[in-house]
Amino acid sequence: MSAHQIVYLVFGIVLSVALVMDLGLLSKKNKIISIKSALYQTFFWVGLALAFFVFLLFEGPQLATENTTADVAVGKYQLAFEFLSAYLMEWSLSIDNIFVFILIFNSFNVQPKNYSRVLLIGILMAIVFRILFITVGVALVAKFHWVLYIFGVFLVYTGYKMFTSNEDEAFDPHESKIYKLLKKFIPLTATDGDGKFMIRENGKPVYTTLFVVVVLLAAIDLVFALDSIPAVMGISRDPLIIYTSNIFAVLGLRSLFFLLRGAVNKFDYLQQGIAIVLVFIGVKMLGEHWINMWVSKPVQVGISLGVIALCIAGSIFYSLFMKKKNMPLDAVDDSVLP
């Protein structure tokens, strides 16, 4: 069994055990998740990702280099640091997901007792879609290397638009194409069915608002994946890193939602930090040929990790100590609180 296969096996076992613990011990039906419980769950998922990073450091596949002694030392742990960079990238992008998730829950009047179950199902569906998306993306890049340049241009454009956006564009879930498509082909009801996804009205099956929310969560996450997966591919081309970083980040979304749902509007400048990272990775993908001539791959990984950590941490701290256009930093939207 190869080193990559061993890591995949360990990842699968750890993930299975973690999901059993999360479903059986940390989650209960119709239970409202407190901030304290969300904090513990966030520590659990982040700690699990960091433990996987440590495992990659000592037991993961090692890449040989032909450069200096320092490069060899870094290259020995290259995949581990690629994972950490990719995970930080995905984790920061997930905060944008949370803001949209809040809008969806409020728009369809989801009761707090149903948050956990709806989020779990939506996120599990998102994982399946992301695996398919990643598989297609990796296959395309393997066959057509020039696809990376398209990804690079897309990331630069996305980052530019994100950075120059003055205000978050208003998103109305009821006006989204996904919701209109569901209304066209599936019988829907305006109630939550007392926690059910399908009920019967006049003897006919109809789907509740909870069903709609689950579909929207999975679909919206897939839209976000259009940014995040190319960004991760700009950090690492190894499918192991792309799959694991994405899955770890997505699995932590639910606990992060409960932890940040009352404070997500305080991260006013996180969007700009993420935008800078996207532009950086996009430029790096576009100039890969020339960058590889001057900077070794291990050093590139170290620079990427530093830029990502600096931009994300810097934008968060800057948000905490600055005010945005006539809006007090401590203003919290009561509509997002239980």
C-alpha positions in Angstrom: 0.0 0.0 0.0 1.4 3.4 -1.0 1.9 6.4 1.3 -1.0 8.2 -0.4 -3.3 5.2 0.0 -2.4 4.9 3.7 -3.3 8.6 4.2 -6.6 8.2 2.4 -7.4 5.2 4.6 -6.5 7.1 7.8 -8.6 10.0 6.6 -11.6 7.8 5.9 -11.4 6.1 9.3 -11.0 9.4 11.2 -13.8 11.0 9.3 -16.2 8.1 9.9 -15.4 8.0 13.6 -15.8 11.8 13.8 -19.2 11.8 12.1 -20.4 9.1 14.4 -19.3 11.2 17.4 -20.9 14.3 15.9 -24.2 12.6 15.1 -24.4 10.4 18.2 -22.8 12.5 21.0 -22.7 16.2 19.9 -26.1 16.5 18.1 -29.6 15.8 19.2 -32.8 16.2 17.2 -34.8 19.4 17.9 -32.0 20.7 20.2 -31.1 24.4 20.1 -27.3 24.6 19.9 -25.8 27.1 22.4 -22.8 29.2 21.8 -20.9 27.1 24.4 -21.7 23.9 22.6 -20.9 25.4 19.2 -17.5 26.5 20.6 -16.8 22.9 21.7 -17.8 21.5 18.3 -15.7 24.1 16.5 -12.7 23.2 18.6 -13.5 19.5 17.7 -13.5 20.0 14.0 -10.6 22.5 13.8 -8.6 20.3 16.2 -9.3 17.3 14.0 -8.0 19.1 10.9 -4.9 20.2 12.8 -4.3 16.7 14.0 -4.5 15.5 10.4 -1.9 18.2 9.5 0.4 16.8 12.2 -0.2 13.3 10.9 0.8 14.5 7.4 3.9 16.1 8.9 5.2 12.8 10.3 3.5 10.1 8.3 2.4 11.7 5.0 3.9 11.2 1.6 7.2 13.0 1.2 8.2 14.8 -2.0 11.7 14.7 -3.2 13.5 18.0 -4.3 16.6 18.7 -6.2 17.4 22.1 -4.7 19.1 23.4 -1.6 19.3 21.7 1.8 16.7 24.1 3.1 14.4 23.3 0.2 14.8 19.6 1.0 13.9 20.2 4.6 10.7 22.0 3.6 9.9 19.7 0.7 9.9 16.8 3.1 6.8 18.3 4.7 5.4 20.0 1.6 2.1 18.2 1.4 1.4 18.9 5.1 1.9 22.6 4.6 -0.1 22.5 1.4 -3.0 21.0 3.4 -2.7 23.7 6.1 -2.7 26.5 3.5 -5.7 25.0 1.7 -7.6 24.4 4.9 -7.1 28.0 6.0 -8.3 29.2 2.6 -11.4 27.0 2.7 -12.1 27.8 6.4 -12.0 31.6 5.7 -14.2 31.3 2.6 -16.8 29.3 4.7 -17.6 32.5 6.7 -19.1 33.9 3.5 -21.2 30.7 3.3 -22.4 31.3 6.8 -23.7 34.8 6.0 -25.7 33.5 3.1 -27.0 30.6 5.3 -28.3 33.1 7.8 -30.2 34.9 5.0 -31.7 31.6 3.9 -32.8 30.5 7.4 -34.4 33.9 8.1 -36.1 34.1 4.7 -37.9 30.8 5.2 -38.5 31.3 9.0 -36.7 28.1 10.0 -37.1 27.5 13.7 -33.9 27.3 15.8 -34.7 23.7 16.9 -34.4 22.6 13.2 -31.2 24.5 12.5 -28.9 21.6 13.4 -30.6 18.9 11.4 -31.2 21.0 8.3 -27.6 22.2 8.3 -26.2 18.6 8.7 -28.2 17.2 5.8 -27.4 20.2 3.6 -23.7 20.0 4.4 -23.6 16.3 3.8 -25.2 16.9 0.4 -22.7 19.6 -0.3 -19.8 17.2 0.4 -21.1 14.8 -2.2 -21.4 17.5 -4.8 -17.9 18.9 -3.9 -16.4 15.4 -4.3 -17.9 15.2 -7.8 -16.9 18.7 -8.6 -13.3 18.1 -7.5 -13.1 14.9 -9.4 -14.1 16.6 -12.6 -11.8 19.5 -12.0 -8.8 17.3 -11.3 -9.5 15.2 -14.4 -9.7 18.3 -16.5 -6.5 19.8 -15.2 -4.7 16.4 -15.7 -5.8 16.3 -19.3 -5.8 20.0 -20.2 -3.2 21.9 -18.2 -4.3 25.2 -19.8 -7.5 25.0 -17.7 -5.4 26.3 -14.8 -5.0 29.6 -16.6 -8.8 29.9 -16.9 -9.0 29.2 -13.2 -6.3 31.9 -12.6 -8.2 34.5 -14.6 -11.4 33.6 -12.9 -9.8 34.0 -9.4 -8.3 37.4 -10.3 -11.6 38.6 -11.6 -13.5 37.3 -8.6 -11.0 38.7 -6.2 -11.1 42.1 -7.9 -15.0 42.2 -7.9 -15.0 41.1 -4.2 -12.5 43.7 -3.1 -14.1 46.7 -5.0 -17.6 45.8 -3.8 -18.8 48.5 -1.4 -21.7 46.7 0.1 -22.8 43.0 0.1 -25.2 42.5 -2.7 -28.7 41.8 -1.5 -29.6 38.2 -1.8 -33.2 37.1 -1.7 -33.5 33.3 -1.6 -37.1 33.5 -2.9 -35.9 35.2 -6.0 -33.0 32.8 -6.6 -33.0 30.6 -9.8 -32.8 27.5 -7.7 -35.9 28.3 -5.7 -37.8 29.2 -8.9 -36.7 25.9 -10.5 -38.0 24.0 -7.4 -41.3 25.8 -7.6 -41.7 25.0 -11.3 -41.1 21.2 -11.0 -41.9 20.3 -7.4 -45.1 20.9 -5.3 -44.1 23.1 -2.4 -45.9 24.3 0.7 -45.2 27.4 2.8 -45.1 25.5 6.1 -42.2 23.6 7.7 -44.3 20.5 8.3 -43.5 20.5 12.0 -39.9 19.5 11.2 -40.7 17.2 8.3 -39.4 17.5 4.7 -42.5 16.2 3.0 -46.1 16.2 4.1 -49.5 15.4 2.5 -52.0 18.1 1.6 -55.4 17.0 0.2 -53.9 13.5 -0.2 -51.0 14.7 -2.3 -47.3 14.9 -1.3 -45.9 18.3 -1.0 -42.4 19.4 0.1 -41.9 21.8 3.0 -39.8 24.9 3.5 -37.2 22.7 5.3 -36.7 20.6 2.1 -36.2 23.8 0.1 -33.7 25.1 2.6 -31.7 21.9 2.5 -31.5 22.1 -1.3 -30.6 25.8 -1.2 -27.8 25.1 1.3 -26.2 22.4 -0.8 -26.6 24.4 -4.0 -25.2 27.7 -2.5 -22.2 25.8 -1.2 -21.6 24.4 -4.7 -21.6 28.0 -6.0 -19.0 28.9 -3.4 -17.0 25.9 -4.5 -16.6 27.6 -7.9 -14.2 30.0 -6.1 -12.7 27.8 -3.4 -11.8 24.7 -5.4 -9.8 26.5 -8.1 -8.2 28.5 -5.2 -7.1 25.3 -3.5 -5.8 23.9 -6.9 -3.7 27.0 -7.0 -2.1 25.9 -3.7 -1.8 22.2 -4.4 -2.4 19.9 -7.4 -2.5 16.7 -5.2 -6.1 15.3 -5.1 -5.4 14.2 -1.5 -4.9 17.8 -0.4 -7.9 19.1 -2.4 -10.3 16.5 -1.1 -9.2 16.5 2.5 -9.0 20.3 3.0 -12.4 20.8 1.4 -14.1 18.1 3.4 -12.6 19.2 6.7 -13.6 22.8 6.1 -17.2 22.0 5.0 -17.8 19.6 8.0 -16.9 22.5 10.3 -19.5 24.8 8.8 -22.3 23.7 11.0 -20.6 24.5 14.3 -19.1 27.6 12.9 -22.6 28.8 11.9 -23.9 28.5 15.5 -20.7 30.1 16.8 -20.8 33.1 14.5 -24.4 33.7 13.6 -24.7 36.6 15.9 -21.3 38.1 15.1 -20.7 37.4 11.5 -21.6 41.0 10.6 -18.6 42.2 12.6 -16.1 40.8 10.1 -16.6 43.8 7.7 -13.2 43.6 6.1 -12.8 39.8 5.9 -14.2 40.0 2.3 -11.3 42.2 1.3 -8.8 39.9 3.0 -10.2 36.9 1.1 -10.2 39.0 -2.1 -6.5 39.7 -1.8 -5.8 36.0 -1.3 -7.8 35.0 -4.4 -6.0 37.6 -6.5 -2.7 36.4 -5.1 -3.4 32.7 -5.9 -4.8 33.7 -9.4 -1.7 35.6 -10.3 0.4 32.7 -9.0 -1.5 30.3 -11.3 -1.1 32.6 -14.3 2.6 33.1 -13.7 3.4 29.5 -12.6 5.8 28.8 -15.5 8.0 31.8 -14.7 7.7 31.5 -10.9 8.9 27.9 -11.0 12.0 29.1 -12.8 13.0 31.4 -9.9 11.3 30.0 -6.8 11.2 26.4 -5.7 7.9 24.7 -5.0 8.6 24.2 -1.2 9.3 27.9 -0.9 6.2 28.8 -2.8 4.1 26.7 -0.4 5.7 28.6 2.5 4.9 32.0 0.9 1.4 31.0 0.1 0.8 29.9 3.7 2.2 33.2 5.0 0.1 35.3 2.7 -3.1 33.4 3.5 -2.5 33.6 7.2 -1.5 37.3 7.1 -4.5 38.4 5.0 -7.2 36.4 6.8 -5.9 37.2 10.3 -5.2 40.8 9.4 -8.6 41.4 7.9 -10.3 39.8 11.0 -8.4 41.9 13.5 -8.8 45.0 11.4 -12.6 44.4 11.4 -12.6 44.1 15.1 -11.0 47.5 15.7 -12.5 49.6 12.9 -15.9 50.8 12.0 -17.4 50.6 8.5 -19.3 53.6 7.1 -21.5 55.0 9.8 -22.2 51.5 11.3 -21.1 50.9 14.9 -18.9 47.8 15.1 -20.9 46.5 18.1 -24.2 46.7 16.2 -25.7 43.2 16.0 -28.7 42.4 13.8 -31.3 40.9 16.2 -32.9 39.0 13.3 -30.0 36.5 13.2 -30.2 35.8 17.0 -32.4 32.9 18.3 
